[in-house]
Amino acid sequence: MKKLLAVITAGCISTLALAQQDPQFSQNMFNKLWVNPATAGSNEAICASLLYRAQWVSFDGAPKSGVLAIDAPLFNNKLGLGLTINTDEIGFEQGLTAKLAAAYRMDVGNGKLSLGVDFGLLQNTIDGKFTAPDGVANDPAIPQNAVSGTAFDLGAGAYYQSEKFYFGLSSTHLMESELDLDKFSKEYKRHYYGMIGYTLELSPSVSLKPMIFVKNVTDNTTIDVNVNAHFNNKFWAGLSWRNEDAVVGMLGITLIENLRLGYAYDFTTSELKDYSDGSHEIMLGYCFNVKKRIPVSIRNVRFL
């Protein structure tokens, strides 16, 4: 176990010095705004979602991540605005990201094409309470007191959506911003994302919703392939596979109209499977339908 902790610790320090992986989630179908600003307003309703993920729960200092996302359509669904706030904690490192997204939406064929950008603020903190697994104290490479840094961030994306199909491409950390953290710096490497999904109606009460979600950063590519079966627009259950990492089971329910609760559990398939008890993820989402304004001429009795 000490050897394993040392490997994880070395990975954390390497991450601080070289690159930043955006936090990983399994229920990506409910978390599109976090990676693609062009999805702002795509539900044509005022929507809010909250995801919380506890990864590799048997490890001390294992990653814990949360995302709050709120978005809404404006000007008869021609514009979309969104806000995402992410907290990410792994070991002695804590991160906070806040992003404001804007999207322009236009009719293309039977659907809508959206182009979006987001502007963000990155903050990263090292708490200074780290103790090396080998007991070495006062390592000059490790801050002895809490240090933090901030930087601006930029992302962009495109998203096409029709009644049953969607497709999106996006990138985060376009500026590859660098944070100054006392004795070393941290660079947020550019991430690239792709998503594609479809709704297949099997019957009036049953539908399948497959999705492929791809993330690339530096030379690392992660692919999530999943499908959810929805029953009576109230329950859903599904499976997902992530290359060289996990098989995921998903369940969900619509508690009341437009209020959804989802849960995912990752069964680790990587080399960590002998040490990890898996990962838990909870999603809560709500959408408020925006009533379309009735033209004045329709309300006026002289035009009835």
Steps between C-alpha positions, in 0.01 A plus 500: 500500500784742576642437154161570347464821698843609384401443136179700543688778677758518223217521248342789690828695508555431131151628427572821688816564303389398151131475424144495626239243412147630521311293758346181368126423513296201387158662448625721218159510333385721789820708515543642148532868595812432709697397191316678216371860533300463176247283688381803702125537443474178298226361727287807420426522872663641811698201626723432798701189577732391779746210473720369776760226450711311754766305312696199629326528835734265688799737463581780741518821300321348200340743249172666593335722238178696464342710225207741525361606161221747420392605151208670327383606152452867407338695215268227377769232536748678275750550783599290797676596821656267753702489820708208629685476830734209567682394814768233480702352783776241483729444796658828607377687190171687459373662182214740426379595152218739411395549138243725329381366164316662210368328187343622176243258357379481138265275304681246281295233327269330748700615801702780651871571475656685794837672526619590847784634711563511872718721714626365828706553811730225626620473859725233643613454861750272672415471868858455626406206724647230281706225663714277278433122526866437592479744789741754351426846640576847367553389141594823314285392204184495716347824639493507879224761506183540296562657160252592226488649153238629256479542124247572225366227275330472162300226326300464178272248333243413236185294555231370263171366630186368335201321650683168541866569419781715638867553426756729662866599479673724753825595669579626849809684630570655160742748657692221679520733798780464752459550875784612722505281812795615705796275407347353187232572243203314361388504139145414392545304179250536216225237503292388201152347525259329266151363564234333288164358605170373364153411628351176368129457572428129553140556608284782640636420847858380434792678334875442474746789521852400395786749532872512422711749695866563416762703690856565387781679685865485390546136389220354713158418351206381708190353334166442675247284315164475674131433453206577725156339474218738598162370615182714491719813520532425872772239555827425327776245531818458301855383458819679395850388410810718536817379331766362735313631804151385594162348426220721632146421612242780497152542647262794511150616579285804434383584852244759397445680173837623363693399816746214435726300728775281359769271642805336341747250638836433334635145518874556462666286232847658499795389714340685792220241520686309773511810719193704407142452618378677187357849451162649588323782314169674572308733267208729581341703222197726453361688201243779506316527170493851357158598373510653155357849483170518315498772229286802587297462180372158616381640833323795341128425446497701174718230345298200617 
